[in-house]
Amino acid sequence: MDLSQLGEFGLISRFQSRLKYRSPQVIQGIGDDCAVLSLNNGNYQVLTTDALVETVHFNLKTHTPEQLGWKTMAVNISDIAAMGGQPKFAVLSLGIPSSVPVNFLDRFYKGLNQASQKYKVALVGGDTVASPKHLFINLALLGETLKKKVFTRSGARPGDKIFVTGTLGDSALGLKILESPRKKWKGSEALRKKLVQRHLKPEPRVEVAAWLAKSKFRVTSMIDISDGLTQDLGHILKAGKLGAELWEPDIPISKPLIKYSIINGLPALELALSGGEDYELLFTLAPDDVTNLGIESITKADPPVTQIGVITAKKGIRLISKTGRSKALQRPMGFNHFKGKT
């Protein structure tokens, strides 16, 4: 069977019957002009959307359909988590070339469904259209936050402590490996798979965000790390016209990244500082809270949370080495969709 035989509504019906997670707050889901949701708890809503375009954001030679489905949902969930929210409802739009088989879409929805079930997100609608050449994916996600616990990029002050969840740089190296299949990478297959998995199947830090939202800690700013530590820290600093000191020995780097970098002659620290798509949380806490509430309660979280620096009044990002030497870091410009990499 191909898409011309199945048709738009046949495709929608096919996927609707396979979605496993159901929310009791959905009054009307897929099948009408709009989804109808019951939200009467008084909390705030947060909304995000993310577009993924074949050859720009993903390569079908390196992503399986299941991995692409998972990542489509996960990267949006990470944005909700960065606001201190819990993901709730999603709508998905697909631009599908005629060359894409129904089996591919079945597998894509399998990965999407796995993420939906794990993070309790109900897919309640969307749109499907034909695309002339490349696969186009757009997912919009609605979440909820506690009224007084909406975290934003702005709000950091000099003296605030800087924290990150998990480890950094794994996804960037995983992408390098995927993009160089002919390169004779040194190291075990197990190490390679761990790094590649971090790129293909990110784990949004919803649990840490929820814990922070319910805690007594004053989170003064937060962002998820999609473009790299220094790039995304730069957004926090720009919002407050601030600077930062990062402590080199405390930048969290995984053992697989360290080992694989050493044997392949790659700069692990550089990958951790500027590599993208880790989808870890980067946030700042009021210094009094860190002292009075105890840092142990947060650094023992799972995934681990690490204090990596401090916000300063002096603009710019400086890296402080183990010996105390200070080095200015240039904030990378990141990706510009209309100019390419800069």
N, C-alpha and C positions, 0 to 999 in steps of 0.2 A: 504494500500500500504506500502511496506517496501523498504529498500534501494536497495535490489537485483533487484526488479522490476523497480525502478525508474532509477537506474544507475547513474554513475558519471555526465554525461552530462545532464541528465534529472534533476538532483539535481541542477546543476549550472544554468540551464535555469529557473528552478522554483524560485530560489532566485533572479536572475537577474530581472525577471519581477516584483518583489516585492520591489526592492530598489527604494525609492522615491526621494532621493536627486540626482540631476544632475548638474554637473559643466560645464560651458561653455568652460573651459580650457581642457576638455577631448576630444581629437581627436579620439582616439580608446580606448575603455574600455574593459570590460569583453568579451571574445570570441576570442582573438587572442593570439599569443605567448607572447606579451608584451603590456602594456598600453602605449599609446602615449599622452603626455601632452604638452600643449602650455604654456611655462613660459618665458615671454619676458620682464618682468618689471625690471630686473637687481638686484633683491634682492637675498639674500642667501637662500639656501635650507638646511633644517635639516632633518635627517632621524633617526627614532628609531624603535625598534622591541621588542616585549615582548612575551614570551612563557608561556602558562598556561597549567598545567598538572593536570588532575583529581587525587585526593587524596594528591597532593603536594600543589597546589595553591587554590583549591576549592573543596568543597564537595557538591555533587548533592542533599544531604539530607537537606542542609541549603540554597542553591541557587536555585531559579526558573530559567528556561531557559532564560526568559526575563532579569532577573537580571544579569545573566552570560554574555549575549550578550552586555548589557550596559557596564558592568565593563571591558570587553575585549577592547572595544573602549576607555573608559574613562581613563584607566591607561596609555595608550599610548599617549592620548591627553595631559595628565598632564606632560609627559616628554617633549613634544613639547613646552608647556607653560613655563616650567622651563628654556628653552633657549630663551624665549622672542618671540617665534614664534606663527604663526597661522597654525593650522592643515589643510591639504588640501586633500591628497589622501592616500588611504589605500589599501593594498593587504592582503588577509586572507587565511591562510592554516589550514585545519582541518584534524586531524587523527581521524576517526570515527569507534568505535566498531560496530559490527553487531547488538548488543543489543540496540543501540540507535534508537528509532523510528523517522520517518519523522516528526511527530507532534512536537517532542522535538526540532528538528532543525528549524522548522517553527517558533517556539516561540523564539528560540535563535536569529534568524535573525530579529525578531520583535524588540527585545531589542537593537540589534546592529543598526538597522535602526533608532530607536528613537534617539540614541546618534548621529548617522550620520547626521540626520536632524537638531538637536539642534545646533551642532557645525560645520555644513556645511563641512562635510568630504565626499568625493566621494569614494566609494569602487570600484576599477577599475580592480580587478583581484585576483588571488590566486591559490590555489591548494586544492584538496580533495583526501585523500587516506584512505585506511582501516587501522585500528589500532587493534592490537590483543586483548587488554583488556580495556584500559582506553581512555577516550576522551582527545585529544591533540589539543590545539588551539595556533596558532601563528599569530599575526597581526603585519605587518610592516606599519609604517605611515610616510609620507613625509609632511614636513611643510615648511613655508617660514618665514624669519626674515628680518628686515630692515638691510641694510649693516653694519651700525655702531652700531647696537643694538643687537648683539648676546651675550646673557648672559651665562656664564660658572661657574663651581664650583671654578675656580681659579681667583684670582684678589683682594680678600679682603685684607685690610691693617689694622694695629693697629689703633684704634680710630673709625673705621667704625661702624655704628649703625646696629644692627640686628633687622629684622622685620619678622613677619609671618602673613599670611592671616588666617582668620577664627578662629576656636577653635581647640584644640588638645585633643586627647585621646578618643573621642567618638567612633571611629571605633574599637579601641582595646577593649573597653568594650562591644560594640555590638557583636564582635566576641566571647568574653567570654560567653555572653548570649546564642549565637547560639550553642556553643560547649558544653553547660551544660543544655540541655533541661529538665532534670529531677530535676535540682536544684530548690528549692522553692525561687525564687527571690522575694524580697520585693519591693513594689512600684507599681505605676500605669502602666497599659498596654500602655497608651499613651507615658510615658517616655521610656518604653522598646522599643517601635516601633521607636521612634526618634533615639535612639542609634543604633539599628540594621540597620535602613535605612542608616545611615552614613557609615556603613561597606559595605552594599550590593549595594548601589547606590552612589558612590563618584561623586563629582562635580568638575571637573578640573577647575582651576582658569585662564581660557583663557583671560577673560576680564581684570583682573588685570594685567596680563603679557602684554597685548596689550597697556594698559594705560601707564604702566611704559616705554615701548619701545618708545612711542610717546612723553613722558614727557621730561623735562629738568633734571630730577634726574639722577645721575650717579650710576647705579646699578653695584657694583663692583664684586658681585658674586650672584649666584642663584642656587637653587636645589629644587626639590619637595620632600615633606616629605612622603616617602613610607615605610621607616624602623624605623621611630621614630625621634623626634626632636634631641636628643643628638647624635644618630647614624649618621643622615644626616648632622648635623652641623659639625660632625667630619670629613666628607669628605671635606668640605670647609676649615676647619682648617688644615687638612693634606696637602692640595694643596699649602698652603702658609706657612706651618710650624709655625702656630699661635695658640693662645688660645682664650678663650672667657669668659666673665662674663654674666650670665643670672640672671635676676631680678625676683625672685620668685613671688612677688605680681603681676607682669605684665604678667605672663604666661597665655594666654587666655584659660579659661576652661568654657565650656557651663553650663548653669543652670541644664539641664537634667543630665549631668555627675556628677555634684556636688551633686545633690539630690540623685541620684541612688547610688553613692559611699558611701554617709553617711549612708543611711538606710541599705546597704548591707555590711558595714564594709570594703570597698575597698579604696585603696590609689589613690585619684583622681590626685594628683600632679604627682605621679609615672607614671600613665597611660598617662598623658599629655607629660611627658618628654621622655618616652621610647616606648609608644604604636605606632604601625605602621599603614599604609594604611589610613592615613588622606588625603593624596594627596593635602595638602595645600602647598603654596609656602613659602620657607624660603630664604630670601635675605638680602644683606647688601648694605647700602648706604654710600656714602662719607659724613663725618660729616659736612662739609661746606654746602652741599646741604640741609641737614636737617635743618640747622640754617637759611640759606639765602632764600631757596625756601618755607619754612614753612611746618612743619610736619602736620598741620591741613588738608592740601589738600590731603594727603595720608591716614591718619588715619580715615577719614570720608568716605572711600570707602565702597562699598557693593560688596562682604562681607567685614567686618571690617578688617583693617590692624593694627597690634599692634607692637610697639617697645618693644623688650623683653631683650635687652642687648647690649653689645659692644664687638668688637674684641680687643684682647690684644696681646702684643708681647710675654708674658709669656705663654708657652704651657699649655694645659689642659683646662678643662671646670669647672668653679666654679659657684655655685649657691649662690646668695646673698639674704638673708632673709630680711624680713621687718625691722628687728632690726639691720641689717648690718652684721650679722654673715655670714661668708663665709664657704662653704662646697664644697669639691672637688667631682665632679661627675665622676663615671667610665663610659667611653663610652662603651655601649654594643657592643658585637661582631656581633650581627645580625645573619642572617640565612646563613649557608653554605650548598649548595645543595649536597655536597659530604661527609659531616660529620654530618649533622643535626644541631640542635641548640647548641650553645656554650655559 
